[in-house]
């Protein structure tokens, strides 16, 4: 696990909170920002997974 995984998880959590808040308050803009943040978090996690795969491949 590296920094990308941690940053990705944090961004995904932030997005979930924004999305839920947007849904509860009826704020479509905040809800959309939350969904975008969640996607950004997923992308960071994927980048972390790729880094891990490269590290593992170069060690073996």
mmCIF file as Biopython writes it, N, C-alpha, C and O atoms, coordinates in Angstrom:
data_model
#
loop_
_atom_site.group_PDB
_atom_site.id
_atom_site.type_symbol
_atom_site.label_atom_id
_atom_site.label_alt_id
_atom_site.label_comp_id
_atom_site.label_asym_id
_atom_site.label_entity_id
_atom_site.label_seq_id
_atom_site.pdbx_PDB_ins_code
_atom_site.Cartn_x
_atom_site.Cartn_y
_atom_site.Cartn_z
_atom_site.occupancy
_atom_site.B_iso_or_equiv
_atom_site.auth_seq_id
_atom_site.auth_asym_id
_atom_site.pdbx_PDB_model_num
ATOM 1   N N  . UNK A ? 1  ? 0.859   -1.175  0.000   1.0 0.0 1  A 1 
ATOM 2   C CA . UNK A ? 1  ? 0.000   0.000   0.000   1.0 0.0 1  A 1 
ATOM 3   C C  . UNK A ? 1  ? 0.906   1.238   0.000   1.0 0.0 1  A 1 
ATOM 4   O O  . UNK A ? 1  ? 1.884   1.317   0.743   1.0 0.0 1  A 1 
ATOM 5   N N  . UNK A ? 2  ? 0.555   2.181   -0.840  1.0 0.0 2  A 1 
ATOM 6   C CA . UNK A ? 2  ? 1.352   3.395   -0.921  1.0 0.0 2  A 1 
ATOM 7   C C  . UNK A ? 2  ? 0.461   4.630   -0.758  1.0 0.0 2  A 1 
ATOM 8   O O  . UNK A ? 2  ? -0.725  4.530   -0.442  1.0 0.0 2  A 1 
ATOM 9   N N  . UNK A ? 3  ? 1.067   5.788   -0.983  1.0 0.0 3  A 1 
ATOM 10  C CA . UNK A ? 3  ? 0.341   7.047   -0.791  1.0 0.0 3  A 1 
ATOM 11  C C  . UNK A ? 3  ? -0.876  7.160   -1.700  1.0 0.0 3  A 1 
ATOM 12  O O  . UNK A ? 3  ? -1.887  7.740   -1.305  1.0 0.0 3  A 1 
ATOM 13  N N  . UNK A ? 4  ? -0.793  6.616   -2.909  1.0 0.0 4  A 1 
ATOM 14  C CA . UNK A ? 4  ? -1.920  6.710   -3.842  1.0 0.0 4  A 1 
ATOM 15  C C  . UNK A ? 4  ? -3.146  5.983   -3.300  1.0 0.0 4  A 1 
ATOM 16  O O  . UNK A ? 4  ? -4.271  6.458   -3.456  1.0 0.0 4  A 1 
ATOM 17  N N  . UNK A ? 5  ? -2.934  4.841   -2.669  1.0 0.0 5  A 1 
ATOM 18  C CA . UNK A ? 5  ? -4.059  4.114   -2.073  1.0 0.0 5  A 1 
ATOM 19  C C  . UNK A ? 5  ? -4.720  4.940   -0.966  1.0 0.0 5  A 1 
ATOM 20  O O  . UNK A ? 5  ? -5.945  5.027   -0.883  1.0 0.0 5  A 1 
ATOM 21  N N  . UNK A ? 6  ? -3.897  5.533   -0.136  1.0 0.0 6  A 1 
ATOM 22  C CA . UNK A ? 6  ? -4.422  6.318   0.986   1.0 0.0 6  A 1 
ATOM 23  C C  . UNK A ? 6  ? -5.147  7.561   0.484   1.0 0.0 6  A 1 
ATOM 24  O O  . UNK A ? 6  ? -6.250  7.870   0.934   1.0 0.0 6  A 1 
ATOM 25  N N  . UNK A ? 7  ? -4.522  8.268   -0.449  1.0 0.0 7  A 1 
ATOM 26  C CA . UNK A ? 7  ? -5.156  9.465   -1.013  1.0 0.0 7  A 1 
ATOM 27  C C  . UNK A ? 7  ? -6.447  9.102   -1.738  1.0 0.0 7  A 1 
ATOM 28  O O  . UNK A ? 7  ? -7.434  9.834   -1.668  1.0 0.0 7  A 1 
ATOM 29  N N  . UNK A ? 8  ? -6.432  7.973   -2.431  1.0 0.0 8  A 1 
ATOM 30  C CA . UNK A ? 8  ? -7.625  7.526   -3.145  1.0 0.0 8  A 1 
ATOM 31  C C  . UNK A ? 8  ? -8.774  7.208   -2.201  1.0 0.0 8  A 1 
ATOM 32  O O  . UNK A ? 8  ? -9.920  7.580   -2.453  1.0 0.0 8  A 1 
ATOM 33  N N  . UNK A ? 9  ? -8.458  6.518   -1.114  1.0 0.0 9  A 1 
ATOM 34  C CA . UNK A ? 9  ? -9.489  6.176   -0.134  1.0 0.0 9  A 1 
ATOM 35  C C  . UNK A ? 9  ? -10.061 7.431   0.513   1.0 0.0 9  A 1 
ATOM 36  O O  . UNK A ? 9  ? -11.266 7.524   0.748   1.0 0.0 9  A 1 
ATOM 37  N N  . UNK A ? 10 ? -9.188  8.396   0.800   1.0 0.0 10 A 1 
ATOM 38  C CA . UNK A ? 10 ? -9.648  9.646   1.418   1.0 0.0 10 A 1 
ATOM 39  C C  . UNK A ? 10 ? -10.548 10.422  0.456   1.0 0.0 10 A 1 
ATOM 40  O O  . UNK A ? 10 ? -11.579 10.957  0.863   1.0 0.0 10 A 1 
ATOM 41  N N  . UNK A ? 11 ? -10.160 10.481  -0.810  1.0 0.0 11 A 1 
ATOM 42  C CA . UNK A ? 11 ? -10.947 11.218  -1.796  1.0 0.0 11 A 1 
ATOM 43  C C  . UNK A ? 11 ? -12.286 10.528  -2.026  1.0 0.0 11 A 1 
ATOM 44  O O  . UNK A ? 11 ? -13.312 11.188  -2.194  1.0 0.0 11 A 1 
ATOM 45  N N  . UNK A ? 12 ? -12.271 9.213   -2.033  1.0 0.0 12 A 1 
ATOM 46  C CA . UNK A ? 12 ? -13.517 8.460   -2.210  1.0 0.0 12 A 1 
ATOM 47  C C  . UNK A ? 12 ? -14.461 8.700   -1.033  1.0 0.0 12 A 1 
ATOM 48  O O  . UNK A ? 12 ? -15.667 8.853   -1.227  1.0 0.0 12 A 1 
ATOM 49  N N  . UNK A ? 13 ? -13.923 8.732   0.175   1.0 0.0 13 A 1 
ATOM 50  C CA . UNK A ? 13 ? -14.734 8.995   1.362   1.0 0.0 13 A 1 
ATOM 51  C C  . UNK A ? 13 ? -15.293 10.408  1.306   1.0 0.0 13 A 1 
ATOM 52  O O  . UNK A ? 13 ? -16.472 10.623  1.588   1.0 0.0 13 A 1 
ATOM 53  N N  . UNK A ? 14 ? -14.457 11.367  0.944   1.0 0.0 14 A 1 
ATOM 54  C CA . UNK A ? 14 ? -14.902 12.753  0.818   1.0 0.0 14 A 1 
ATOM 55  C C  . UNK A ? 14 ? -16.037 12.848  -0.201  1.0 0.0 14 A 1 
ATOM 56  O O  . UNK A ? 14 ? -17.022 13.554  0.017   1.0 0.0 14 A 1 
ATOM 57  N N  . UNK A ? 15 ? -15.890 12.137  -1.306  1.0 0.0 15 A 1 
ATOM 58  C CA . UNK A ? 15 ? -16.931 12.139  -2.332  1.0 0.0 15 A 1 
ATOM 59  C C  . UNK A ? 15 ? -18.233 11.534  -1.834  1.0 0.0 15 A 1 
ATOM 60  O O  . UNK A ? 15 ? -19.317 12.029  -2.144  1.0 0.0 15 A 1 
ATOM 61  N N  . UNK A ? 16 ? -18.122 10.469  -1.065  1.0 0.0 16 A 1 
ATOM 62  C CA . UNK A ? 16 ? -19.327 9.834   -0.515  1.0 0.0 16 A 1 
ATOM 63  C C  . UNK A ? 16 ? -20.083 10.784  0.404   1.0 0.0 16 A 1 
ATOM 64  O O  . UNK A ? 16 ? -21.312 10.852  0.367   1.0 0.0 16 A 1 
ATOM 65  N N  . UNK A ? 17 ? -19.340 11.515  1.226   1.0 0.0 17 A 1 
ATOM 66  C CA . UNK A ? 17 ? -19.972 12.476  2.145   1.0 0.0 17 A 1 
ATOM 67  C C  . UNK A ? 17 ? -20.648 13.589  1.355   1.0 0.0 17 A 1 
ATOM 68  O O  . UNK A ? 17 ? -21.789 13.951  1.641   1.0 0.0 17 A 1 
ATOM 69  N N  . UNK A ? 18 ? -19.944 14.134  0.357   1.0 0.0 18 A 1 
ATOM 70  C CA . UNK A ? 18 ? -20.526 15.207  -0.461  1.0 0.0 18 A 1 
ATOM 71  C C  . UNK A ? 18 ? -21.772 14.713  -1.189  1.0 0.0 18 A 1 
ATOM 72  O O  . UNK A ? 18 ? -22.790 15.403  -1.234  1.0 0.0 18 A 1 
ATOM 73  N N  . UNK A ? 19 ? -21.683 13.517  -1.755  1.0 0.0 19 A 1 
ATOM 74  C CA . UNK A ? 19 ? -22.824 12.979  -2.498  1.0 0.0 19 A 1 
ATOM 75  C C  . UNK A ? 19 ? -24.033 12.785  -1.590  1.0 0.0 19 A 1 
ATOM 76  O O  . UNK A ? 19 ? -25.151 13.147  -1.954  1.0 0.0 19 A 1 
ATOM 77  N N  . UNK A ? 20 ? -23.811 12.216  -0.415  1.0 0.0 20 A 1 
ATOM 78  C CA . UNK A ? 20 ? -24.907 11.993  0.529   1.0 0.0 20 A 1 
ATOM 79  C C  . UNK A ? 20 ? -25.510 13.314  1.002   1.0 0.0 20 A 1 
ATOM 80  O O  . UNK A ? 20 ? -26.728 13.451  1.111   1.0 0.0 20 A 1 
ATOM 81  N N  . UNK A ? 21 ? -24.637 14.281  1.280   1.0 0.0 21 A 1 
ATOM 82  C CA . UNK A ? 21 ? -25.119 15.594  1.715   1.0 0.0 21 A 1 
ATOM 83  C C  . UNK A ? 21 ? -25.930 16.247  0.610   1.0 0.0 21 A 1 
ATOM 84  O O  . UNK A ? 21 ? -26.975 16.845  0.864   1.0 0.0 21 A 1 
ATOM 85  N N  . UNK A ? 22 ? -25.445 16.129  -0.612  1.0 0.0 22 A 1 
ATOM 86  C CA . UNK A ? 22 ? -26.169 16.689  -1.748  1.0 0.0 22 A 1 
ATOM 87  C C  . UNK A ? 22 ? -27.539 16.055  -1.926  1.0 0.0 22 A 1 
ATOM 88  O O  . UNK A ? 22 ? -28.517 16.740  -2.226  1.0 0.0 22 A 1 
ATOM 89  N N  . UNK A ? 23 ? -27.603 14.738  -1.739  1.0 0.0 23 A 1 
ATOM 90  C CA . UNK A ? 23 ? -28.890 14.038  -1.856  1.0 0.0 23 A 1 
ATOM 91  C C  . UNK A ? 23 ? -29.853 14.479  -0.762  1.0 0.0 23 A 1 
ATOM 92  O O  . UNK A ? 23 ? -31.035 14.706  -1.019  1.0 0.0 23 A 1 
ATOM 93  N N  . UNK A ? 24 ? -29.336 14.601  0.471   1.0 0.0 24 A 1 
ATOM 94  C CA . UNK A ? 24 ? -30.204 14.971  1.595   1.0 0.0 24 A 1 
ATOM 95  C C  . UNK A ? 24 ? -30.731 16.395  1.470   1.0 0.0 24 A 1 
ATOM 96  O O  . UNK A ? 24 ? -31.873 16.675  1.835   1.0 0.0 24 A 1 
ATOM 97  N N  . UNK A ? 25 ? -29.898 17.289  0.954   1.0 0.0 25 A 1 
ATOM 98  C CA . UNK A ? 25 ? -30.298 18.696  0.864   1.0 0.0 25 A 1 
ATOM 99  C C  . UNK A ? 25 ? -30.917 19.047  -0.480  1.0 0.0 25 A 1 
ATOM 100 O O  . UNK A ? 25 ? -31.428 20.152  -0.661  1.0 0.0 25 A 1 
ATOM 101 N N  . UNK A ? 26 ? -30.874 18.111  -1.422  1.0 0.0 26 A 1 
ATOM 102 C CA . UNK A ? 26 ? -31.422 18.379  -2.743  1.0 0.0 26 A 1 
ATOM 103 C C  . UNK A ? 26 ? -30.496 19.234  -3.606  1.0 0.0 26 A 1 
ATOM 104 O O  . UNK A ? 26 ? -30.925 19.806  -4.608  1.0 0.0 26 A 1 
ATOM 105 N N  . UNK A ? 27 ? -29.238 19.316  -3.217  1.0 0.0 27 A 1 
ATOM 106 C CA . UNK A ? 27 ? -28.243 20.108  -3.947  1.0 0.0 27 A 1 
ATOM 107 C C  . UNK A ? 27 ? -27.593 19.220  -5.010  1.0 0.0 27 A 1 
ATOM 108 O O  . UNK A ? 27 ? -26.668 18.462  -4.719  1.0 0.0 27 A 1 
ATOM 109 N N  . UNK A ? 28 ? -28.087 19.324  -6.238  1.0 0.0 28 A 1 
ATOM 110 C CA . UNK A ? 28 ? -27.599 18.479  -7.332  1.0 0.0 28 A 1 
ATOM 111 C C  . UNK A ? 28 ? -26.128 18.762  -7.650  1.0 0.0 28 A 1 
ATOM 112 O O  . UNK A ? 28 ? -25.389 17.854  -8.030  1.0 0.0 28 A 1 
ATOM 113 N N  . UNK A ? 29 ? -25.707 20.012  -7.496  1.0 0.0 29 A 1 
ATOM 114 C CA . UNK A ? 29 ? -24.316 20.378  -7.765  1.0 0.0 29 A 1 
ATOM 115 C C  . UNK A ? 29 ? -23.374 19.677  -6.793  1.0 0.0 29 A 1 
ATOM 116 O O  . UNK A ? 29 ? -22.355 19.119  -7.200  1.0 0.0 29 A 1 
ATOM 117 N N  . UNK A ? 30 ? -23.714 19.708  -5.521  1.0 0.0 30 A 1 
ATOM 118 C CA . UNK A ? 30 ? -22.882 19.052  -4.507  1.0 0.0 30 A 1 
ATOM 119 C C  . UNK A ? 30 ? -22.876 17.539  -4.722  1.0 0.0 30 A 1 
ATOM 120 O O  . UNK A ? 30 ? -21.848 16.883  -4.557  1.0 0.0 30 A 1 
ATOM 121 N N  . UNK A ? 31 ? -24.018 17.004  -5.086  1.0 0.0 31 A 1 
ATOM 122 C CA . UNK A ? 31 ? -24.117 15.567  -5.355  1.0 0.0 31 A 1 
ATOM 123 C C  . UNK A ? 31 ? -23.204 15.188  -6.531  1.0 0.0 31 A 1 
ATOM 124 O O  . UNK A ? 31 ? -22.511 14.172  -6.478  1.0 0.0 31 A 1 
ATOM 125 N N  . UNK A ? 32 ? -23.206 15.995  -7.574  1.0 0.0 32 A 1 
ATOM 126 C CA . UNK A ? 32 ? -22.356 15.733  -8.740  1.0 0.0 32 A 1 
ATOM 127 C C  . UNK A ? 32 ? -20.873 15.849  -8.378  1.0 0.0 32 A 1 
ATOM 128 O O  . UNK A ? 32 ? -20.052 15.051  -8.831  1.0 0.0 32 A 1 
ATOM 129 N N  . UNK A ? 33 ? -20.539 16.851  -7.558  1.0 0.0 33 A 1 
ATOM 130 C CA . UNK A ? 33 ? -19.145 16.998  -7.116  1.0 0.0 33 A 1 
ATOM 131 C C  . UNK A ? 33 ? -18.713 15.781  -6.311  1.0 0.0 33 A 1 
ATOM 132 O O  . UNK A ? 33 ? -17.577 15.323  -6.429  1.0 0.0 33 A 1 
ATOM 133 N N  . UNK A ? 34 ? -19.613 15.266  -5.501  1.0 0.0 34 A 1 
ATOM 134 C CA . UNK A ? 34 ? -19.315 14.076  -4.718  1.0 0.0 34 A 1 
ATOM 135 C C  . UNK A ? 34 ? -19.051 12.868  -5.602  1.0 0.0 34 A 1 
ATOM 136 O O  . UNK A ? 34 ? -18.124 12.098  -5.351  1.0 0.0 34 A 1 
ATOM 137 N N  . UNK A ? 35 ? -19.868 12.704  -6.636  1.0 0.0 35 A 1 
ATOM 138 C CA . UNK A ? 35 ? -19.663 11.588  -7.565  1.0 0.0 35 A 1 
ATOM 139 C C  . UNK A ? 35 ? -18.323 11.733  -8.280  1.0 0.0 35 A 1 
ATOM 140 O O  . UNK A ? 35 ? -17.606 10.751  -8.476  1.0 0.0 35 A 1 
ATOM 141 N N  . UNK A ? 36 ? -17.990 12.962  -8.667  1.0 0.0 36 A 1 
ATOM 142 C CA . UNK A ? 36 ? -16.710 13.214  -9.337  1.0 0.0 36 A 1 
ATOM 143 C C  . UNK A ? 36 ? -15.540 12.898  -8.403  1.0 0.0 36 A 1 
ATOM 144 O O  . UNK A ? 36 ? -14.545 12.310  -8.828  1.0 0.0 36 A 1 
ATOM 145 N N  . UNK A ? 37 ? -15.658 13.285  -7.141  1.0 0.0 37 A 1 
ATOM 146 C CA . UNK A ? 37 ? -14.601 12.993  -6.167  1.0 0.0 37 A 1 
ATOM 147 C C  . UNK A ? 37 ? -14.437 11.486  -5.972  1.0 0.0 37 A 1 
ATOM 148 O O  . UNK A ? 37 ? -13.318 10.989  -5.846  1.0 0.0 37 A 1 
ATOM 149 N N  . UNK A ? 38 ? -15.553 10.768  -5.949  1.0 0.0 38 A 1 
ATOM 150 C CA . UNK A ? 38 ? -15.478 9.320   -5.798  1.0 0.0 38 A 1 
ATOM 151 C C  . UNK A ? 38 ? -14.747 8.691   -6.977  1.0 0.0 38 A 1 
ATOM 152 O O  . UNK A ? 38 ? -13.940 7.779   -6.796  1.0 0.0 38 A 1 
ATOM 153 N N  . UNK A ? 39 ? -15.025 9.174   -8.178  1.0 0.0 39 A 1 
ATOM 154 C CA . UNK A ? 39 ? -14.338 8.657   -9.363  1.0 0.0 39 A 1 
ATOM 155 C C  . UNK A ? 39 ? -12.843 8.975   -9.315  1.0 0.0 39 A 1 
ATOM 156 O O  . UNK A ? 39 ? -12.007 8.157   -9.699  1.0 0.0 39 A 1 
ATOM 157 N N  . UNK A ? 40 ? -12.529 10.168  -8.840  1.0 0.0 40 A 1 
ATOM 158 C CA . UNK A ? 40 ? -11.134 10.557  -8.710  1.0 0.0 40 A 1 
ATOM 159 C C  . UNK A ? 40 ? -10.422 9.643   -7.698  1.0 0.0 40 A 1 
ATOM 160 O O  . UNK A ? 40 ? -9.269  9.259   -7.898  1.0 0.0 40 A 1 
ATOM 161 N N  . UNK A ? 41 ? -11.114 9.311   -6.634  1.0 0.0 41 A 1 
ATOM 162 C CA . UNK A ? 41 ? -10.559 8.389   -5.640  1.0 0.0 41 A 1 
ATOM 163 C C  . UNK A ? 41 ? -10.316 7.011   -6.224  1.0 0.0 41 A 1 
ATOM 164 O O  . UNK A ? 41 ? -9.294  6.383   -5.944  1.0 0.0 41 A 1 
ATOM 165 N N  . UNK A ? 42 ? -11.246 6.541   -7.028  1.0 0.0 42 A 1 
ATOM 166 C CA . UNK A ? 42 ? -11.082 5.239   -7.681  1.0 0.0 42 A 1 
ATOM 167 C C  . UNK A ? 42 ? -9.878  5.256   -8.620  1.0 0.0 42 A 1 
ATOM 168 O O  . UNK A ? 42 ? -9.129  4.282   -8.701  1.0 0.0 42 A 1 
ATOM 169 N N  . UNK A ? 43 ? -9.697  6.375   -9.331  1.0 0.0 43 A 1 
ATOM 170 C CA . UNK A ? 43 ? -8.567  6.500   -10.246 1.0 0.0 43 A 1 
ATOM 171 C C  . UNK A ? 43 ? -7.242  6.460   -9.481  1.0 0.0 43 A 1 
ATOM 172 O O  . UNK A ? 43 ? -6.286  5.817   -9.917  1.0 0.0 43 A 1 
ATOM 173 N N  . UNK A ? 44 ? -7.192  7.143   -8.350  1.0 0.0 44 A 1 
ATOM 174 C CA . UNK A ? 44 ? -5.965  7.122   -7.534  1.0 0.0 44 A 1 
ATOM 175 C C  . UNK A ? 44 ? -5.691  5.715   -7.014  1.0 0.0 44 A 1 
ATOM 176 O O  . UNK A ? 44 ? -4.541  5.280   -6.964  1.0 0.0 44 A 1 
ATOM 177 N N  . UNK A ? 45 ? -6.737  5.013   -6.633  1.0 0.0 45 A 1 
ATOM 178 C CA . UNK A ? 45 ? -6.571  3.639   -6.160  1.0 0.0 45 A 1 
ATOM 179 C C  . UNK A ? 45 ? -6.039  2.765   -7.289  1.0 0.0 45 A 1 
ATOM 180 O O  . UNK A ? 45 ? -5.158  1.935   -7.066  1.0 0.0 45 A 1 
ATOM 181 N N  . UNK A ? 46 ? -6.560  2.941   -8.486  1.0 0.0 46 A 1 
ATOM 182 C CA . UNK A ? 46 ? -6.081  2.172   -9.634  1.0 0.0 46 A 1 
ATOM 183 C C  . UNK A ? 46 ? -4.613  2.486   -9.918  1.0 0.0 46 A 1 
ATOM 184 O O  . UNK A ? 46 ? -3.839  1.590   -10.257 1.0 0.0 46 A 1 
ATOM 185 N N  . UNK A ? 47 ? -4.232  3.749   -9.781  1.0 0.0 47 A 1 
ATOM 186 C CA . UNK A ? 47 ? -2.832  4.129   -9.970  1.0 0.0 47 A 1 
ATOM 187 C C  . UNK A ? 47 ? -1.957  3.450   -8.920  1.0 0.0 47 A 1 
ATOM 188 O O  . UNK A ? 47 ? -0.857  2.988   -9.226  1.0 0.0 47 A 1 
ATOM 189 N N  . UNK A ? 48 ? -2.437  3.394   -7.711  1.0 0.0 48 A 1 
ATOM 190 C CA . UNK A ? 48 ? -1.704  2.702   -6.646  1.0 0.0 48 A 1 
ATOM 191 C C  . UNK A ? 48 ? -1.576  1.212   -6.929  1.0 0.0 48 A 1 
ATOM 192 O O  . UNK A ? 48 ? -0.531  0.611   -6.682  1.0 0.0 48 A 1 
ATOM 193 N N  . UNK A ? 49 ? -2.655  0.620   -7.453  1.0 0.0 49 A 1 
ATOM 194 C CA . UNK A ? 49 ? -2.609  -0.801  -7.811  1.0 0.0 49 A 1 
ATOM 195 C C  . UNK A ? 49 ? -1.580  -1.046  -8.910  1.0 0.0 49 A 1 
ATOM 196 O O  . UNK A ? 49 ? -0.848  -2.035  -8.875  1.0 0.0 49 A 1 
ATOM 197 N N  . UNK A ? 50 ? -1.528  -0.141  -9.887  1.0 0.0 50 A 1 
ATOM 198 C CA . UNK A ? 50 ? -0.566  -0.279  -10.977 1.0 0.0 50 A 1 
ATOM 199 C C  . UNK A ? 50 ? 0.864   -0.163  -10.449 1.0 0.0 50 A 1 
ATOM 200 O O  . UNK A ? 50 ? 1.745   -0.927  -10.843 1.0 0.0 50 A 1 
ATOM 201 N N  . UNK A ? 51 ? 1.082   0.793   -9.559  1.0 0.0 51 A 1 
ATOM 202 C CA . UNK A ? 51 ? 2.420   0.938   -8.963  1.0 0.0 51 A 1 
ATOM 203 C C  . UNK A ? 51 ? 2.812   -0.320  -8.203  1.0 0.0 51 A 1 
ATOM 204 O O  . UNK A ? 51 ? 3.951   -0.777  -8.292  1.0 0.0 51 A 1 
ATOM 205 N N  . UNK A ? 52 ? 1.865   -0.878  -7.454  1.0 0.0 52 A 1 
ATOM 206 C CA . UNK A ? 52 ? 2.142   -2.101  -6.706  1.0 0.0 52 A 1 
ATOM 207 C C  . UNK A ? 52 ? 2.489   -3.254  -7.647  1.0 0.0 52 A 1 
ATOM 208 O O  . UNK A ? 52 ? 3.394   -4.041  -7.370  1.0 0.0 52 A 1 
ATOM 209 N N  . UNK A ? 53 ? 1.763   -3.346  -8.756  1.0 0.0 53 A 1 
ATOM 210 C CA . UNK A ? 53 ? 2.018   -4.419  -9.719  1.0 0.0 53 A 1 
ATOM 211 C C  . UNK A ? 53 ? 3.407   -4.281  -10.325 1.0 0.0 53 A 1 
ATOM 212 O O  . UNK A ? 53 ? 4.107   -5.277  -10.513 1.0 0.0 53 A 1 
ATOM 213 N N  . UNK A ? 54 ? 3.810   -3.047  -10.632 1.0 0.0 54 A 1 
ATOM 214 C CA . UNK A ? 54 ? 5.146   -2.824  -11.194 1.0 0.0 54 A 1 
ATOM 215 C C  . UNK A ? 54 ? 6.213   -3.171  -10.161 1.0 0.0 54 A 1 
ATOM 216 O O  . UNK A ? 54 ? 7.210   -3.817  -10.482 1.0 0.0 54 A 1 
ATOM 217 N N  . UNK A ? 55 ? 5.998   -2.740  -8.931  1.0 0.0 55 A 1 
ATOM 218 C CA . UNK A ? 55 ? 6.970   -3.068  -7.877  1.0 0.0 55 A 1 
ATOM 219 C C  . UNK A ? 55 ? 7.109   -4.573  -7.703  1.0 0.0 55 A 1 
ATOM 220 O O  . UNK A ? 55 ? 8.217   -5.095  -7.580  1.0 0.0 55 A 1 
ATOM 221 N N  . UNK A ? 56 ? 5.977   -5.263  -7.693  1.0 0.0 56 A 1 
ATOM 222 C CA . UNK A ? 56 ? 6.001   -6.708  -7.506  1.0 0.0 56 A 1 
ATOM 223 C C  . UNK A ? 56 ? 6.702   -7.388  -8.695  1.0 0.0 56 A 1 
ATOM 224 O O  . UNK A ? 56 ? 7.487   -8.317  -8.507  1.0 0.0 56 A 1 
ATOM 225 N N  . UNK A ? 57 ? 6.415   -6.925  -9.899  1.0 0.0 57 A 1 
ATOM 226 C CA . UNK A ? 57 ? 7.008   -7.523  -11.090 1.0 0.0 57 A 1 
ATOM 227 C C  . UNK A ? 57 ? 8.517   -7.310  -11.138 1.0 0.0 57 A 1 
ATOM 228 O O  . UNK A ? 57 ? 9.254   -8.180  -11.603 1.0 0.0 57 A 1 
ATOM 229 N N  . UNK A ? 58 ? 8.975   -6.164  -10.661 1.0 0.0 58 A 1 
ATOM 230 C CA . UNK A ? 58 ? 10.413  -5.898  -10.700 1.0 0.0 58 A 1 
ATOM 231 C C  . UNK A ? 58 ? 11.159  -6.616  -9.586  1.0 0.0 58 A 1 
ATOM 232 O O  . UNK A ? 58 ? 12.371  -6.812  -9.682  1.0 0.0 58 A 1 
ATOM 233 N N  . UNK A ? 59 ? 10.456  -7.010  -8.534  1.0 0.0 59 A 1 
ATOM 234 C CA . UNK A ? 59 ? 11.095  -7.747  -7.443  1.0 0.0 59 A 1 
ATOM 235 C C  . UNK A ? 59 ? 11.261  -9.216  -7.788  1.0 0.0 59 A 1 
ATOM 236 O O  . UNK A ? 59 ? 12.217  -9.858  -7.353  1.0 0.0 59 A 1 
ATOM 237 N N  . UNK A ? 60 ? 10.333  -9.745  -8.566  1.0 0.0 60 A 1 
ATOM 238 C CA . UNK A ? 60 ? 10.357  -11.189 -8.875  1.0 0.0 60 A 1 
ATOM 239 C C  . UNK A ? 60 ? 11.309  -11.531 -9.978  1.0 0.0 60 A 1 
ATOM 240 O O  . UNK A ? 60 ? 11.435  -12.699 -10.345 1.0 0.0 60 A 1 
#
